[in-house]
Amino acid sequence: MKERDLPPCGCLEPGTANPSTCYCGVDDLLRIIRRRYSLAVMNVIHAREAPRYHDLANALQPISSSTLSETLQALEAARLLDRQQSPADGQAVTYRLTPSGVKLLTRLRGLLTDLDGEGLP
């Protein structure tokens, strides 16, 4: 690996540098939540009790089905939401935020509230 390929914190692998200067894991998380609908999807899931795919699609009009599907998969891979199949009906799938997803959404809302209180646009 060439020096120019190293992240600014100097990690050869994510998390191998000093934890106070290594933000490699944050980059991956930011890549996911920067997606156009990620935070909106998380917000809808958090506001409703175990929504199904069609509930999300209806709440997030005009999101395309492929974009919604990709966003759900990315959020699940990041362990920010859980996809659960109903034991009674093997085809009924619902979504819930994980504790990490709830914590992230809550902290982002708090950050926005703090920034808004400082008179930022």
Secondary structure, DSSP 8 states (H G I E B T S, - for coil): --GGGS-TT--SSTT-S-TTT--HHHHHHHHHHTSTTHHHHHHHHHHSSS-BHHHHHHHTTT--HHHHHHHHHHHHHTTSEEEEE-SSSTT-EEEEE-HHHHHHHHHHHHHHHHHHHTT--
